[in-house]
Amino acid sequence: MRTRALPLLARHPLRAADATQLGAALVIADPDPSSLTMVVLDPRMAHAAEREGLRVLTWPET
């Protein structure tokens, strides 16, 4: 996860734990990030996940 999380920290204003979670999601969804929907509460995480190609479901839905 560390090798996936470190570049995410450089590209997005995330906390280390959030970058690790996003990195794990990208590993699971590899090679097609759009194949995974991530449920997200934090707006920064939602924006980063969308920019990385994941489908995002925010809660509460806005």
N, C-alpha and C positions, 0 to 999 in steps of 0.2 A: 504494500500500500504506500510505503514511503516514496517509492519512485514515481508513483502516480500522483501523490498528494503535493509534493514539492512544486512542480510546475503550476499546479492549480493555485497555490498561494501566490505565485508571481503574477498570475493572470487575473485573479479575482480578490476582492477584499473579504477574505474568509478567515475564520479562526482555524487553528490547526486541526481540531476535531472535525469541523465541518469539511475541511479539505480531504481528510482521511475518509469520511463517509462518502463524499462525492467520488473520490478515487475508487472506492470499493464498488460503487454503483457502475462506474465506467468499466471496471474489470468484468463485472457480471454481464454487462450489455455488449461487450466487445464481440464482434467488430462493428455492430450497428447500434449506437447510443439511442436512436429513436425507437428501438425495440423495447425499451424499459420506461415505465412511468414511475416517477418518484413523487411521493407525497411529502410536501414541504410546508413547514410553518413559518420559517424565517425568510423574509423578502430577499436578503442577500444571497442566501442559498438557492432560492428559486431562480433568481436571475443568473447565477453562475451555472446552475444545472441546465437551464435553457440554452445558454451560450455554448455549453459543451455538447449540445445536441439531444439531451434527454427530454422526454415529455414530462411535464410537471403538472401535478394536481396540487393546488394550494388549499389550505384549510384555515379558516373558513373560506369557502368559495367566494370570490369577489367579482 
